[in-house]
Amino acid sequence: MLLTVKRLLGQQCRLQVSGEERISLVKSLVSEQLNVPANQQTLLFRGKVLEGEHRLSDYPIGPESILYLVIKKPEQVYLEELSKPAPVQHHSVWYQLSQVLKKHFRTSDAVRVLERVLNDYYRDLGQLSLENIEELAGCILNVEEEPVTTDELPDQESQPKAQVSKIMKEQATQTEP
């Protein structure tokens, strides 16, 4: 059957698929043609979200049907993945931050804080120039010292807040999120 997948911005593609194909395969075909990562796609048919593990034949989709594509922001994708019981990398900075936030805030507040941190992170990352990245890489690659442990941190009570903040920022640049 021939399907049309339309984005809200007018871009579209046509796919030749069988009714027995899984929605996840349709998403991967859309990904190839429209350059939208499959995990950022939501496919809709007659206002209903098409689930990835289902087949096209599970829905009343026929030849010449039109599916609509909604694209999620990368931050939304990450937050949705956090809420799923799927295996998560426990060493991930974002995972660890979400766990700390869950302990100290209501779930809705923790999600809002995590969204804000993610937005700020990606905004600031987008503002880095090639020169900034080269400077950062040079500092990281040329340093032959051992990483600072918490035992080696200066006594925070005896230092002004600005110096403590500077130390924390320097250490944050030494780890990857």
C-alpha positions as CSV (number, residue, x, y, z in Angstrom):
1,M,0.0,0.0,0.0
2,L,1.1,3.5,-0.7
3,L,1.1,5.9,2.3
4,T,1.7,9.6,2.5
5,V,3.4,11.0,5.6
6,K,2.9,14.8,6.1
7,R,4.6,17.2,8.5
8,L,2.8,20.2,9.7
9,L,5.3,22.4,7.9
10,G,4.2,21.0,4.5
11,Q,7.0,18.6,3.9
12,Q,5.9,15.1,3.0
13,C,7.0,11.7,1.8
14,R,5.4,8.7,0.2
15,L,6.1,5.2,1.4
16,Q,5.4,1.9,-0.3
17,V,4.8,-0.6,2.6
18,S,2.8,-3.7,3.4
19,G,-0.1,-3.6,5.9
20,E,1.9,-6.1,8.1
21,E,4.8,-3.6,8.7
22,R,5.3,-2.3,12.2
23,I,4.9,1.4,12.9
24,S,8.6,1.4,14.1
25,L,9.6,0.4,10.5
26,V,7.5,3.2,9.1
27,K,9.2,5.6,11.5
28,S,12.6,4.4,10.3
29,L,11.6,4.9,6.7
30,V,10.3,8.4,7.5
31,S,13.6,9.1,9.3
32,E,15.5,8.2,6.1
33,Q,13.3,10.4,3.8
34,L,12.6,13.4,6.0
35,N,15.7,13.4,8.3
36,V,13.8,13.2,11.5
37,P,15.1,10.8,14.1
38,A,12.6,8.0,14.8
39,N,12.6,8.7,18.5
40,Q,11.5,12.2,17.9
41,Q,8.5,11.2,15.7
42,T,4.9,10.8,16.7
43,L,2.7,9.4,13.8
44,L,-1.0,10.2,13.9
45,F,-3.8,8.7,11.9
46,R,-7.3,10.2,12.3
47,G,-6.1,11.8,15.6
48,K,-4.9,8.6,17.1
49,V,-1.2,8.1,18.0
50,L,0.3,5.1,16.2
51,E,2.3,2.9,18.6
52,G,5.7,1.6,17.5
53,E,5.2,-2.1,18.3
54,H,1.8,-2.3,16.5
55,R,1.4,-3.1,12.8
56,L,-0.3,-0.9,10.2
57,S,-3.0,-3.5,10.0
58,D,-3.9,-3.0,13.6
59,Y,-5.3,0.4,12.6
60,P,-7.9,1.2,9.9
61,I,-5.2,2.4,7.6
62,G,-5.7,1.6,4.0
63,P,-4.0,2.4,0.6
64,E,-3.5,6.1,-0.1
65,S,-4.0,6.9,3.6
66,I,-2.3,10.0,5.1
67,L,-0.4,9.9,8.3
68,Y,0.6,13.1,10.1
69,L,4.0,13.5,11.6
70,V,4.5,15.5,14.8
71,I,8.1,16.1,15.9
72,K,9.1,16.2,19.5
73,K,11.8,18.4,20.9
74,P,15.0,16.4,22.0
75,E,14.4,17.5,25.6
76,Q,10.9,16.0,25.5
77,V,12.2,12.8,24.1
78,Y,14.8,12.5,26.9
79,L,12.2,13.3,29.6
80,E,9.8,10.7,28.2
81,E,12.6,8.1,28.2
82,L,13.3,8.9,31.8
83,S,9.7,8.2,32.8
84,K,9.7,4.8,31.0
85,P,10.9,1.8,33.0
86,A,13.4,1.0,30.2
87,P,17.0,0.3,31.2
88,V,18.7,3.6,31.9
89,Q,22.5,4.3,32.1
90,H,22.9,4.9,35.8
91,H,26.2,6.7,35.3
92,S,24.4,9.4,33.1
93,V,24.6,12.9,34.6
94,W,21.0,13.5,33.6
95,Y,19.8,10.3,35.2
96,Q,21.7,11.1,38.5
97,L,20.3,14.6,38.5
98,S,16.7,13.3,37.9
99,Q,17.2,11.0,40.9
100,V,18.4,13.8,43.2
101,L,15.5,16.0,42.1
102,K,13.0,13.2,42.7
103,K,14.2,12.9,46.3
104,H,13.8,16.6,47.1
105,F,10.9,17.8,45.0
106,R,7.4,16.7,43.9
107,T,7.5,14.9,40.5
108,S,6.0,17.8,38.6
109,D,8.5,20.2,40.1
110,A,11.4,17.9,39.5
111,V,10.4,17.6,35.8
112,R,10.2,21.4,35.5
113,V,13.6,21.8,37.1
114,L,15.2,19.1,34.9
115,E,13.6,20.7,31.8
116,R,15.0,24.1,32.7
117,V,18.5,22.6,33.3
118,L,18.3,20.7,30.0
119,N,17.2,23.8,28.1
120,D,19.9,25.9,29.7
121,Y,22.5,23.2,28.9
122,Y,21.6,22.9,25.3
123,R,21.3,26.7,24.8
124,D,24.7,27.3,26.4
125,L,26.2,24.4,24.4
126,G,24.9,25.9,21.2
127,Q,26.6,29.2,22.0
128,L,30.1,27.6,22.2
129,S,32.3,28.6,19.3
130,L,34.9,26.3,17.7
131,E,37.5,28.4,19.5
132,N,35.8,27.7,22.9
133,I,35.7,24.0,22.1
134,E,39.3,23.9,21.1
135,E,40.4,25.7,24.2
136,L,38.4,23.4,26.4
137,A,39.8,20.3,24.6
138,G,43.3,21.7,25.0
139,C,42.8,22.2,28.7
140,I,41.4,18.7,29.2
141,L,43.9,16.9,26.9
142,N,47.0,18.7,28.1
143,V,46.3,18.3,31.8
144,E,48.2,15.3,33.1
145,E,47.1,15.7,36.7
146,E,44.7,13.3,38.4
147,P,41.1,14.5,38.6
148,V,40.2,16.3,41.7
149,T,38.3,14.3,44.3
150,T,36.0,15.6,46.9
151,D,38.7,15.2,49.5
152,E,40.9,17.6,47.6
153,L,38.2,20.3,47.4
154,P,39.1,23.4,49.4
155,D,37.1,24.1,52.5
156,Q,34.0,25.8,51.1
157,E,33.2,27.7,54.3
158,S,36.5,29.6,54.3
159,Q,36.2,30.8,50.7
160,P,33.9,33.4,49.2
161,K,31.0,32.1,47.1
162,A,32.5,33.4,43.9
163,Q,35.6,31.2,44.3
164,V,33.6,28.1,45.2
165,S,31.4,28.7,42.2
166,K,34.5,29.0,40.0
167,I,35.9,25.7,41.3
168,M,32.5,24.0,40.7
169,K,32.4,25.3,37.2
170,E,35.9,24.1,36.5
171,Q,35.1,20.7,37.8
172,A,31.9,20.6,35.8
173,T,33.8,21.1,32.5
174,Q,36.0,18.1,33.4
175,T,33.0,15.7,33.2
176,E,30.8,14.9,30.3
177,P,27.0,14.9,30.7
